[in-house]
Amino acid sequence: MPSNVLRRSLTVLSISSLILLMDLRGTYTQAPSTAPQSQRNVVSGLGTEVVALVNNVPITREELANELIARKGRQFLELLINRRIIEQAAAKANVTATDREVEEELAEVIRSLKLKNAAEFESTVLKQRNTTLFEYKEDVLRPAILMRKLAEKRVQVTEEDLRKAFEANYGEKVQCRIILVPKSDGLGVALKIYDKLKGKGIDEFIREASQQPSQLAATGGKIRPINRHSAAPELERAAFSLRDGEMSEIIEVQEGYVILLREKLIPADTGIRFEDVREQLRREVYKRKVEAEIPLLFNELRASAVINDFLNNRFDIKDVPLPGRNSPGALAPSSSAPSSHP
């Protein structure tokens, strides 16, 4: 997609940063018990339905559940539905995410953020997102591991993939500058800038790019060199078809409207042999294809799932197993993996 290349021109996001963009709004927290075992044994005599006593008047588990549902239930149910969809698909494919794998994934996230340990990660990163380490492991990392394993089963790297990756990495590239006009500003603004720059040189283009209200202004619109087989075919076609110093027509992309100026062609790196980097390219392509497959796979799983959400009043009565109805959608026991919830 064109938006990917433009975003990469502005900033480089680590996988851990992308993970943190997921919805982390859980409603439960794992709290360790501090009461001695002898006291807990006495309290257990009150029954499993009592969670607290106030002047000897019990607060029941049902009361607590109703309060939590009323306050946060709608958003948490959506999270739970998505997690259940992933767990069911994983169980069907005999795929698991062990506690050790979750801890290894967490350690990688912490390393990528250059933090010392899990405690610092929770206090500096997760606290800002109003979530706990337990929630992050169960609602983000574990489903992410399952989805990655499911996606890996669908991904293959072909010889053509490797050749394209080699050309993208080591082939010719074009150094360009761009002016990006947001969609909200409208095509009219882009046309005015285009008319102003038409027939002018690179200095005028840089001056105009430097005045634009975007992060590109600091570099005078300069972006990373555009390669073959990029994620933005419209920009790639323009970059390779123009001559040095030539400006493109207005190009519409997801973020808005782009005016591109080609500065120079960067020759291919002829010192690198394909066979010498084949395995490195295979790993890179494989990882990229898996990451691209994950949202596609989840959308397929979500679209094929029969979801009746009674809390949010989103259900189809014909799919609801009612007493006396011989329905193929009858209630079945949960196939989700055993939970590590407290």
N, C-alpha and C positions, 0 to 999 in steps of 0.2 A: 504494500500500500504506500502511496506517496507520503502519507503522514509519518510513517516510520522513519524514512530517511530525513525528513525535516526535523523530527524530534531528536534524532541522533546528532544532527548538526548543532543542536542547541545544548544538549547535555547527554551524558552517558549514564544510564541507570543500571545498577547491578541487579542481579536476579533477586537478591535479598530485599532490595528496595521495592521491586515490583511485587514481591510477596506481601510486603507491608501495605500495599495499596488495596489488598483484599479487605472485605468487610470483617472487622474484628469485634463486632458489637455483641458479645455474649452477655448472659445474665447470671452466670454462676461463677463461683470462685472456689478453688480447692484450698481449704484451710486445715492445717494439721491440728489434731486433737492434743490438748495439753493436760486434760484431766487424767489422774492416775487410773489404772485398770480397775482397781477395786471400786472407785466411784462410778466408773462407766458401767460396771456390772449392776450396781444399784439402780442407776438411771434406766437401764434397759428394762427394768421391771415395770416402767410406766407404759411400755408398749411402743411399737414402732411408729404410731401415728402422732405422737407428741414430740414436738421439736423444741418447745420452751414452756416455762411456767411463769406467770406473772401473778404474784400474790396467790399462788396455788391454783390459778385458773389457767388451763392449758391453751397453748397455741398449737393447732394441729398442722400436720403436713398438708392437708387439703387447704386450710386457710392460707398457709404460706404460698402454696402453688397458685391459688386464685389471685393473690396479690401480685405475684411475679408475672402471671399471664396478663393481668390487667395493665401492668406498667410496661413490660417489655416483651410480652408474649408474641405479638404480631411479627416483629422483626426477628426475634429469635427462632420462631417457627420456620421462617423462610430459610434461615441458616441450617436448621435441623433437617428440613426437607432436602436441601441440596446435599448435605452430608450423607443422608440416607440413600439418595440416588447413587452417589459414588460408592458407598459401602456395598450396596446390592450388586452393582456392576462388578466390583472387585471380588465379591464372594463367588459370583457366577464364573469369573475367569480364574478363580483360585489364586488371587493376588492378595498379599498382605503387606502391612506396614508395621514392622515390629517397633517396640519401644527403643531398641538400640538404633534403628534407622532414624527414628525421630530425633534422638539425641545427637546423632551424627549430623543430621540436617541442621539442627539448631546450632551446633558448633560451627558449621560452615557459615551460617548467617552471621554469627557473632564475629568470626574472623574477618569476613568481608566488610563489616562495619568498623573493624579495628577497635573492638571493645574487649575488655579484659575477661569477662565471664558472664554467665547467665543473669546474675544479680544486677550487674550494671546494665545489661540489655533490657531487663524488666523495668528498672528505675528510670532509665533515660529515654527509651524508645516506646515500650509498651504502655508506660504510664501516660504518655501524651495521647495515646489512642484509647485510653480508658479500658484496657484489657489486662489480663494476667498472663503469666507464663504458661499456666495450665491451659487456658483458653487458646493461646497461640499454638501450642502443640497440637491440641485436639481439633481445633476449628480451622487451622491453616496448614500446619506442616503435615499432619497425618493424611488429610485428604489430598494434599499436593503430591505426596509420595505415591499414593494409590493412583492418582490420575496420571502421573508420569509413567508408572509401570504399565498401566492400561494403554497409554499412547504408544509406548515403545513396541508393543505387540503389533501395531499397525504401520510402523515406519520401516522403510527400506531405503538404502542409499545406493543409487545406480551409478554406473560409470559416467553417464551424462551429468549427473549431479556433481561428481568430482571434477569433471572437466570444466564445468561452468564455475565452480568454486575457485579453481586454479586461475581461470581467466579473470574472475572478479578480484582476486587477491593480488595477482602478479601481472595482469595484463595492463593495457593502456587505461589511463584515467584522465579525467578532465577537471582542471581547477576552475571553479566558478564562484561567482558571487550572486546572491539573490536578494530581491526585495519581496517580502511577504506582506500582503494586505489581507487582514482578517476578513472572514466572511461577513462579520458584523458591520464592517466599514462599507461593504458593497463594491460591486464591480466598477461603479462610477469613479471611486477614488483611485482604483488601479488604473483606469483609463487615463485619468488626469496625469498620474505619475508617468505612465508610458509615453503619452504625448510630449511631456516635458523632457524626457530623456532621449526620445527618438532622434537619431542623428548626432547625438553628443558622444563624447568619449568616456573612457573608463573613470577618469577623475571625477566627472560630474555624477556618474553612477555611484561611486563610493561615497561622495558627499551626500547624495540623496539617501542612500542606504543607512548612513550614519545618523541621519535625522529621524529615522523611523522608530516608533515606540515599541521596540522589541529587543530581545537579547542579542539579536544579530547586529544591532547598531554598533556594539562595541568593537566588532571586527569588520565594520564596513560592509556587512553582508557576506563575508567570506565563509564558506562552508567546507566540510571535508571533501576531498576530490571524489567525483562521481565515477563509479566503475561500471563495467558491463554487468548485466544480470542483476541490477539493483532492485530494491523494493519499490522504487519510484520510476516506472517505465516512461512516464511522460517527461520527467526531468532528464532522464537518461537519453531519450531520443533527441531532445533539444540540445543537450550538451555535446553530443557526438556529431550532430548535423551542422552546428554553427561553426563559423571560423573564429580564430582568436580575435578578441576584441568586439565580437558581434553580439547583439542583444536579441533575445527571443521575443516572440509575441507573448501575450498574457496566457499563462498556463493555469488552469483551474485544478486545485488539489483539495484535499479534505479540509485543510485549515483555512483555505481562502484562495487568493490569487497570487501567483508568482511571476515575477519578471526576472529572467535569468541572463546573466552576462558571462560569456565564456572568456576566461583569461588565457589559458594555455593548455596544451596537450602534454600530459606526463607520459613518457615512453614506458613500455613494458619492462619489467625486471627480467632480463634475459639470463641472469646469473643463477636463477632457481630452476631446478629440474623437477618435472611433474612427479617422477617416481620417488624423489627424495622427500616430498611432502605429502605423498598420497595418504598415509595413515593419519597424519595430522589433519588433513582436509576431511577425511572420513569422520573423525571424531567431531569436528566442528559442524559439519553438515548434519550429522546424526542428531547432535544436540539441538541444533536450530530447527530441524524438522519435527523433533519431539515437542519442543516448546510451541511450535505453530499448530501442532495437532491437538494439544490439550484443550484449548477452547472449542475447537470444532467437535471433538469427541464429547465434551460435556454438553454442548448444545444439542447433540444428537440424543444423548441419554435423557436430557431434560424433556426434549420434544416427544420421545417415545414413552416416557413414564406417564402412568395414569395417576394424577394427583388430585385428590379431593381435600381442599383446604377449608374446613368448616369454620375455623376461627376467623379467617378473613373473608368468609362467605364467597369462596371461589370453588365451586364444585358442580358436577353434572349428576343429577339425581339418578340417571340411568346407570351410572357406574358405581353407585353406592350399594353395597350388599345389605339388603333389608331382610328381616325375618320372613321366612317362607318363600323368598325369591331364589330360584335356582340360577345363580349368576356365576359366570366364569371369574368374576372379580371378587369372589367371596374373600372374607377376611382370612389372611394367612399369617402364620407366625413370622415374626421379624427375622430376616436373614442377615441382619447387620452383625458386624464383628463385635465380640464382647467389649463392653465399654470399660474404660479405666476411670470413669467418673467416680467421685467420692460418694 
